[in-house]
């Protein structure tokens, strides 16, 4: 027996190696939580973390809603599939043609298009410009006509047109599909969790409401902690020969270059407050704000894997970016995982940045949170008298620091309401 083993040891060793290879492959293919993230909706996976996100990645729509023939709407939610990425890839292969105006200034007609039967609707958290749409989907629609876009409605019945909707003046635009088929946008149901929703017009904006209670998972992520020395060097660098000086002020480190740049780093919160006087002659045009701030984000060196455009304000001259997970924003008072960039007409640019961003997803115990219907939330706010100061509502994830491990963060789903101009966990208003 021993002689036979010695004679055939090479064949036996090869068989063992092949068996181990099969076992490892099986583990990888059957554990999507660890290995399917390169195509998640909220961003890129660990193997792609060093890749710079394109402007089209940062300004992607964040939600996708399917409306059936009875006008019932479902938010398509998936932890395993990147639904928005699939939609972007499909639309980028189309050729869009002529654009025409269907209707403006009619909220009833606008609402009917938000509920367009047998369609998919991709929605942004706030409006983007027509130029950003073209950049994202590799198109060339008429940006003189279509200046703002909140929603993209794609009929699934083969109609050779899609509709671009702007909450501003309830504008509806019809765009001809010159090449491609809207039927190719149909989504596979495998790995997709539908959540019953509907749309309402609230304070001039389309708001998605959740018709019934639903569950979302608690999540955990490894934190990327950007080094302040790198960030300050990226922001304070200039072609001119100037020296950057620093001084300590308690928990704050203040950087100045003696001319027009000023940066304050708060070590207790991990936040950066940066200001640069570029001068009136260098004021960026409002129409160029989206691309200008994208380039500014790239320059900071901030990891953009999960970062998405979230809000535009101040007449289009301030943009807020947040980290997104599973299509939902992470919201917190310190803007962890995000950035807020502003450029005024006097030539001053002001950036509020966080050193912390979520990167690698970590396994949890599978626990979930049951959220109430939107009607229930609004009723509770009515009862305690807080509703009158609420202007918007959304579902997102709240950043909860891990006191035992500062390199990870646990995030929990909840409703957020815009209360007196600030996003706040609705339960804080009920206390």
PLY file of the C-alpha trace (Angstrom):
ply
format ascii 1.0
element vertex 431
property float x
property float y
property float z
element edge 430
property int vertex1
property int vertex2
end_header
0.00 0.00 0.00
2.80 2.37 0.99
4.66 1.54 -2.23
1.54 2.43 -4.27
1.18 5.77 -2.43
4.84 6.61 -3.06
4.51 5.74 -6.73
1.42 7.88 -7.20
2.14 10.78 -4.81
2.16 13.38 -7.60
-1.30 12.39 -8.86
-2.69 12.33 -5.32
-1.24 15.78 -4.53
-2.69 17.20 -7.73
-6.12 15.78 -6.89
-6.00 17.36 -3.42
-5.09 20.77 -4.88
-7.96 20.59 -7.38
-10.39 19.62 -4.59
-9.29 22.55 -2.42
-9.66 24.89 -5.41
-13.23 23.72 -5.97
-14.06 24.20 -2.28
-12.69 27.76 -2.23
-14.58 28.62 -5.42
-17.78 27.29 -3.89
-17.30 29.42 -0.79
-16.77 32.56 -2.89
-19.77 31.96 -5.11
-22.10 31.14 -2.24
-21.12 34.11 -0.06
-22.38 37.17 -1.95
-22.12 39.45 1.08
-18.36 39.29 0.92
-17.80 39.18 -2.81
-20.70 40.76 -4.68
-20.04 44.35 -3.61
-18.17 45.59 -6.70
-21.63 45.96 -8.28
-23.61 47.23 -5.33
-25.90 50.18 -5.81
-24.12 52.31 -3.25
-20.71 52.18 -4.90
-17.65 50.14 -5.67
-16.26 47.20 -3.76
-12.98 46.77 -1.90
-11.01 45.83 -5.00
-11.97 49.12 -6.63
-11.47 51.49 -3.75
-8.53 53.28 -5.31
-10.37 53.97 -8.57
-11.49 57.58 -9.00
-15.23 57.79 -9.48
-16.31 59.55 -12.65
-18.62 62.55 -12.56
-21.36 60.25 -13.82
-20.84 57.94 -10.84
-21.05 60.74 -8.27
-24.18 62.22 -9.90
-26.09 58.97 -10.39
-29.80 58.72 -9.57
-30.23 57.00 -6.21
-33.69 55.36 -6.32
-35.51 53.23 -8.84
-39.29 52.72 -8.74
-41.37 50.37 -10.86
-44.98 51.21 -11.66
-47.22 48.40 -12.93
-50.26 48.57 -15.16
-52.53 49.37 -12.20
-50.36 52.33 -11.15
-49.13 50.48 -8.07
-45.57 51.55 -7.31
-42.71 49.60 -5.78
-39.31 50.83 -4.72
-36.84 48.23 -5.99
-34.36 47.50 -3.21
-31.50 45.04 -3.41
-28.44 44.29 -1.30
-27.02 42.00 -3.99
-27.69 43.84 -7.26
-26.62 47.22 -8.50
-29.90 48.24 -10.12
-28.89 51.82 -10.84
-25.63 50.66 -12.41
-27.60 48.32 -14.70
-29.91 51.18 -15.72
-26.98 53.51 -16.39
-25.20 50.90 -18.51
-28.34 50.22 -20.54
-29.20 53.89 -21.14
-25.62 54.72 -22.07
-26.02 52.37 -25.03
-29.01 54.29 -26.35
-29.05 57.28 -28.66
-31.50 59.93 -27.51
-32.89 62.33 -30.09
-35.21 65.33 -30.22
-36.61 66.84 -27.02
-40.03 68.47 -26.73
-42.02 70.00 -23.87
-45.12 68.02 -22.88
-46.52 70.18 -20.09
-45.51 72.72 -17.44
-47.16 74.33 -14.40
-49.75 71.60 -13.86
-49.25 69.52 -10.71
-51.99 67.02 -11.58
-50.47 66.15 -14.95
-47.04 66.06 -13.35
-48.22 63.60 -10.71
-49.71 61.37 -13.42
-46.26 61.11 -15.04
-44.67 60.33 -11.67
-47.10 57.39 -11.63
-46.73 56.53 -15.32
-48.12 53.03 -15.81
-45.82 50.17 -16.79
-42.62 52.13 -16.31
-39.40 52.47 -14.39
-38.55 55.79 -12.78
-35.00 56.74 -11.78
-34.94 59.61 -9.31
-32.28 61.96 -8.02
-32.41 63.19 -4.41
-32.47 66.74 -5.84
-32.33 68.26 -9.30
-29.30 67.93 -11.56
-28.56 69.89 -14.71
-29.15 68.62 -18.22
-25.38 68.75 -18.70
-24.87 66.31 -15.80
-27.50 64.00 -17.32
-25.64 64.02 -20.63
-22.32 63.31 -18.91
-23.77 60.45 -16.86
-25.61 58.66 -19.66
-23.36 59.65 -22.58
-26.11 61.60 -24.33
-26.54 65.02 -25.94
-30.05 66.21 -25.12
-30.90 69.90 -25.57
-29.62 71.52 -22.36
-30.99 74.90 -23.40
-34.46 73.42 -23.09
-33.91 70.94 -20.25
-32.10 72.77 -17.47
-33.17 70.77 -14.39
-33.98 67.07 -13.99
-35.38 65.32 -10.92
-36.78 62.12 -12.44
-36.28 59.92 -15.49
-39.41 58.00 -16.50
-38.83 55.04 -18.83
-41.93 53.32 -20.29
-41.44 49.56 -20.61
-43.94 48.96 -23.41
-41.49 49.65 -26.22
-42.47 53.30 -26.71
-39.65 55.09 -28.49
-39.45 57.86 -25.88
-38.55 58.56 -22.27
-39.66 61.46 -20.08
-37.54 63.84 -18.04
-39.35 65.50 -15.15
-38.40 68.65 -13.28
-40.10 69.58 -10.02
-39.41 73.19 -10.94
-42.60 74.41 -12.61
-43.73 70.75 -12.90
-41.99 70.54 -16.26
-42.33 67.36 -18.35
-40.08 66.75 -21.37
-40.40 64.01 -23.96
-37.11 62.70 -25.37
-37.18 60.46 -28.43
-35.18 57.21 -28.26
-33.54 57.22 -31.69
-31.54 54.07 -31.05
-32.18 51.38 -28.46
-35.23 49.85 -26.82
-36.82 50.79 -23.51
-37.82 47.13 -23.15
-34.17 46.36 -22.39
-34.58 48.24 -19.12
-36.75 45.50 -17.60
-35.31 44.37 -14.25
-34.95 40.79 -13.10
-36.87 40.08 -9.88
-34.17 37.79 -8.55
-32.50 39.25 -5.47
-34.80 42.31 -5.50
-37.02 43.27 -2.58
-40.01 45.44 -3.61
-41.28 48.01 -1.09
-44.74 49.51 -1.68
-44.52 53.27 -2.25
-46.41 56.13 -3.86
-45.68 59.73 -4.80
-47.22 62.97 -3.57
-46.59 66.61 -4.32
-45.51 68.29 -1.06
-44.40 71.93 -0.95
-43.77 71.86 -4.70
-41.60 68.74 -4.60
-42.30 65.14 -5.48
-42.03 63.11 -2.27
-41.93 59.32 -2.19
-44.04 57.89 0.64
-44.07 54.37 2.05
-47.56 52.92 2.13
-46.98 50.21 4.74
-44.48 49.34 7.44
-41.33 47.69 6.05
-37.98 46.39 7.21
-34.43 47.36 6.34
-31.22 45.78 7.65
-28.85 47.25 10.19
-25.45 47.60 8.56
-21.82 47.98 9.58
-18.91 49.41 7.63
-15.21 49.81 8.00
-14.27 53.49 8.10
-11.72 55.12 5.86
-9.92 57.78 7.92
-8.28 60.25 5.54
-5.07 61.74 6.88
-5.31 65.46 7.62
-1.75 66.05 6.38
-2.69 64.70 2.96
-5.99 66.57 2.81
-4.49 69.88 3.92
-1.65 69.51 1.39
-4.17 68.84 -1.40
-6.25 71.89 -0.53
-3.50 74.34 0.41
-1.21 73.55 -2.53
-0.87 76.25 -5.15
1.28 77.04 -8.16
2.48 80.16 -6.38
5.48 80.02 -4.05
3.74 80.52 -0.72
4.41 78.94 2.64
1.67 77.32 4.68
1.79 78.06 8.40
-0.01 76.18 11.14
-0.92 76.89 14.72
-2.84 75.02 17.39
-6.01 76.39 18.96
-7.21 73.79 21.48
-8.53 70.82 19.51
-8.30 72.79 16.27
-5.37 73.10 13.90
-5.42 76.23 11.73
-3.62 76.30 8.37
-3.04 79.51 6.40
-0.94 80.31 3.34
-0.64 84.02 4.00
-2.77 84.95 1.01
-6.23 83.62 0.35
-6.47 80.07 1.75
-7.58 79.18 5.25
-8.24 75.70 6.68
-9.40 74.65 10.17
-9.17 71.01 11.25
-11.24 69.90 14.26
-9.58 66.75 15.62
-12.45 65.90 18.00
-14.99 65.66 15.18
-12.71 64.80 12.27
-14.05 67.72 10.22
-12.38 70.27 7.96
-13.57 73.83 7.32
-11.79 75.26 4.26
-12.11 78.68 2.67
-10.46 80.04 -0.46
-10.83 83.54 -1.87
-10.46 82.99 -5.61
-11.43 86.57 -6.46
-14.40 88.02 -8.34
-12.74 87.50 -11.71
-12.61 83.74 -11.09
-16.18 83.19 -9.88
-17.44 79.92 -11.34
-20.68 80.17 -13.31
-23.72 78.56 -11.70
-24.16 76.39 -14.80
-20.68 74.92 -14.14
-21.11 74.29 -10.40
-21.72 70.53 -10.67
-18.55 69.80 -12.66
-16.52 72.39 -10.72
-17.35 70.84 -7.35
-16.77 67.33 -8.69
-13.23 68.33 -9.64
-12.81 69.93 -6.20
-13.85 66.66 -4.52
-11.37 64.69 -6.58
-8.62 67.16 -5.67
-9.23 66.65 -1.93
-8.32 62.96 -2.27
-11.53 62.05 -0.45
-12.58 58.43 -1.25
-15.66 58.79 -3.47
-16.63 55.10 -3.76
-19.90 55.54 -1.88
-20.29 59.32 -2.16
-23.26 60.64 -4.13
-24.77 64.00 -4.94
-27.55 64.69 -2.44
-28.78 68.30 -2.39
-28.41 71.59 -4.20
-29.33 74.89 -2.53
-28.52 78.58 -2.31
-29.72 79.28 -5.84
-27.71 76.38 -7.23
-24.40 77.51 -5.70
-24.19 75.05 -2.78
-24.05 71.26 -3.19
-24.18 68.65 -0.45
-22.75 65.17 -1.02
-23.39 62.18 1.25
-22.32 58.58 1.50
-25.03 56.25 0.20
-25.58 52.61 1.15
-28.11 50.37 -0.60
-29.55 53.49 -2.26
-30.17 55.33 1.04
-28.22 58.34 2.36
-26.20 58.33 5.59
-27.21 61.41 7.58
-25.64 62.86 10.72
-24.94 66.24 12.30
-21.21 66.19 11.51
-21.79 65.22 7.87
-19.61 62.13 8.31
-19.10 60.45 4.99
-19.95 63.58 3.05
-19.11 67.12 2.04
-20.80 70.48 1.59
-19.33 72.87 -0.99
-20.38 76.47 -1.57
-19.20 79.15 -4.01
-20.60 82.64 -3.60
-20.75 85.39 -6.20
-18.08 87.42 -4.40
-15.37 84.89 -5.22
-15.18 82.93 -1.97
-15.39 79.13 -1.96
-16.21 77.34 1.29
-15.89 73.56 1.84
-17.08 71.56 4.86
-15.54 68.08 4.72
-15.35 64.96 6.83
-12.24 62.81 7.13
-14.44 59.75 7.66
-16.15 57.79 4.89
-17.64 54.29 4.85
-15.74 51.80 2.76
-15.77 48.03 3.30
-19.09 46.45 4.39
-18.84 44.18 7.41
-21.06 41.22 8.32
-23.67 41.69 11.05
-26.04 39.23 12.67
-28.77 39.85 10.11
-30.83 42.06 12.41
-33.36 44.40 10.85
-35.35 47.48 11.80
-39.08 47.72 11.17
-40.03 51.19 10.00
-43.61 52.50 10.11
-45.57 53.76 7.13
-45.08 57.37 6.15
-48.66 58.16 7.19
-47.92 56.92 10.70
-44.83 59.13 10.94
-46.72 62.20 9.74
-49.59 61.52 12.15
-47.16 61.38 15.07
-45.61 64.68 14.00
-49.09 66.21 13.69
-50.02 65.08 17.19
-47.03 66.74 18.86
-47.34 69.95 16.82
-44.03 69.64 14.95
-45.42 68.98 11.49
-45.90 72.66 10.58
-42.12 73.15 10.43
-41.47 70.01 8.38
-40.79 70.65 4.68
-39.60 67.23 3.47
-39.23 63.60 4.51
-37.03 60.66 3.52
-35.68 57.31 4.68
-31.97 57.07 5.35
-29.34 55.60 7.64
-28.15 57.24 10.84
-24.43 57.09 11.62
-23.88 55.49 15.03
-20.27 55.48 16.21
-18.94 52.23 17.68
-17.54 53.11 21.11
-15.48 49.89 21.18
-13.98 50.14 17.71
-13.34 53.55 16.16
-12.44 51.97 12.82
-15.99 50.75 12.23
-19.42 52.31 12.24
-22.88 50.85 12.69
-25.66 52.51 10.76
-29.37 52.11 11.38
-32.32 52.93 9.10
-34.87 55.54 10.14
-37.04 58.35 8.80
-35.49 61.78 8.53
-37.55 64.95 8.24
-36.34 68.34 7.09
-37.17 70.44 10.12
-36.43 74.16 9.96
-33.98 73.56 7.15
-32.07 70.68 8.78
-32.40 66.91 8.35
-33.19 65.30 11.68
-34.24 61.83 12.90
-38.00 62.08 13.28
-37.89 60.31 16.66
-35.90 63.25 18.05
-38.92 65.46 17.39
-41.20 63.09 19.27
-39.26 63.26 22.54
0 1
1 2
2 3
3 4
4 5
5 6
6 7
7 8
8 9
9 10
10 11
11 12
12 13
13 14
14 15
15 16
16 17
17 18
18 19
19 20
20 21
21 22
22 23
23 24
24 25
25 26
26 27
27 28
28 29
29 30
30 31
31 32
32 33
33 34
34 35
35 36
36 37
37 38
38 39
39 40
40 41
41 42
42 43
43 44
44 45
45 46
46 47
47 48
48 49
49 50
50 51
51 52
52 53
53 54
54 55
55 56
56 57
57 58
58 59
59 60
60 61
61 62
62 63
63 64
64 65
65 66
66 67
67 68
68 69
69 70
70 71
71 72
72 73
73 74
74 75
75 76
76 77
77 78
78 79
79 80
80 81
81 82
82 83
83 84
84 85
85 86
86 87
87 88
88 89
89 90
90 91
91 92
92 93
93 94
94 95
95 96
96 97
97 98
98 99
99 100
100 101
101 102
102 103
103 104
104 105
105 106
106 107
107 108
108 109
109 110
110 111
111 112
112 113
113 114
114 115
115 116
116 117
117 118
118 119
119 120
120 121
121 122
122 123
123 124
124 125
125 126
126 127
127 128
128 129
129 130
130 131
131 132
132 133
133 134
134 135
135 136
136 137
137 138
138 139
139 140
140 141
141 142
142 143
143 144
144 145
145 146
146 147
147 148
148 149
149 150
150 151
151 152
152 153
153 154
154 155
155 156
156 157
157 158
158 159
159 160
160 161
161 162
162 163
163 164
164 165
165 166
166 167
167 168
168 169
169 170
170 171
171 172
172 173
173 174
174 175
175 176
176 177
177 178
178 179
179 180
180 181
181 182
182 183
183 184
184 185
185 186
186 187
187 188
188 189
189 190
190 191
191 192
192 193
193 194
194 195
195 196
196 197
197 198
198 199
199 200
200 201
201 202
202 203
203 204
204 205
205 206
206 207
207 208
208 209
209 210
210 211
211 212
212 213
213 214
214 215
215 216
216 217
217 218
218 219
219 220
220 221
221 222
222 223
223 224
224 225
225 226
226 227
227 228
228 229
229 230
230 231
231 232
232 233
233 234
234 235
235 236
236 237
237 238
238 239
239 240
240 241
241 242
242 243
243 244
244 245
245 246
246 247
247 248
248 249
249 250
250 251
251 252
252 253
253 254
254 255
255 256
256 257
257 258
258 259
259 260
260 261
261 262
262 263
263 264
264 265
265 266
266 267
267 268
268 269
269 270
270 271
271 272
272 273
273 274
274 275
275 276
276 277
277 278
278 279
279 280
280 281
281 282
282 283
283 284
284 285
285 286
286 287
287 288
288 289
289 290
290 291
291 292
292 293
293 294
294 295
295 296
296 297
297 298
298 299
299 300
300 301
301 302
302 303
303 304
304 305
305 306
306 307
307 308
308 309
309 310
310 311
311 312
312 313
313 314
314 315
315 316
316 317
317 318
318 319
319 320
320 321
321 322
322 323
323 324
324 325
325 326
326 327
327 328
328 329
329 330
330 331
331 332
332 333
333 334
334 335
335 336
336 337
337 338
338 339
339 340
340 341
341 342
342 343
343 344
344 345
345 346
346 347
347 348
348 349
349 350
350 351
351 352
352 353
353 354
354 355
355 356
356 357
357 358
358 359
359 360
360 361
361 362
362 363
363 364
364 365
365 366
366 367
367 368
368 369
369 370
370 371
371 372
372 373
373 374
374 375
375 376
376 377
377 378
378 379
379 380
380 381
381 382
382 383
383 384
384 385
385 386
386 387
387 388
388 389
389 390
390 391
391 392
392 393
393 394
394 395
395 396
396 397
397 398
398 399
399 400
400 401
401 402
402 403
403 404
404 405
405 406
406 407
407 408
408 409
409 410
410 411
411 412
412 413
413 414
414 415
415 416
416 417
417 418
418 419
419 420
420 421
421 422
422 423
423 424
424 425
425 426
426 427
427 428
428 429
429 430
